[in-house]
Amino acid sequence: MDSVEIEEVFSSLGPVGIKRMFSGKGIYHQGVIIALYLFDELMLKADVETAPAFSAAGARQWVYQREGKKPVAMPYWSVPENAYDDPDEMAKWVRLAFEAGLRVEAGKAKPARPRGSAKMRQKREGEG
């Protein structure tokens, strides 16, 4: 799948960025990774909320296996077969991938650090 074909698949979302990674391509929308193109297959991002829908639609989860290591289930799923023939169905799945990507990114946000030195924080806490 070349970049033009990938852009067409994700056209319902708007523009996507495509970067080389893992001997394939990472696909981003609004700075959020939403899919991978690996081993001649498009894999959409999923999370605990969307993985059951992918599974129910007959999609397969990508499992990464390094030689001598245990297999690791990755958060990417194949595109359900009927989505390739139906633009509305494809739009549904790429939207789910984007929403999963947003949730994953939100979970990575670091909590704000208290301002001031540790000595000043201790002083403020002792004054209460």
NORDA-V474090 format. One record per helix or strand of 3 or more residues. SS is the DSSP state (H for helix, E for strand). FROM is the first residue (numbers start at 0). TO is the last residue. If there is no record, write none. Layout:
ss:from:to
SS:FROM:TO
SS:FROM:TO
This chain:
ss:from:to
H:2:8
E:16:20
E:23:28
E:31:37
E:40:44
H:50:55
E:60:63
E:71:77
H:80:84
H:86:107
H:117:126
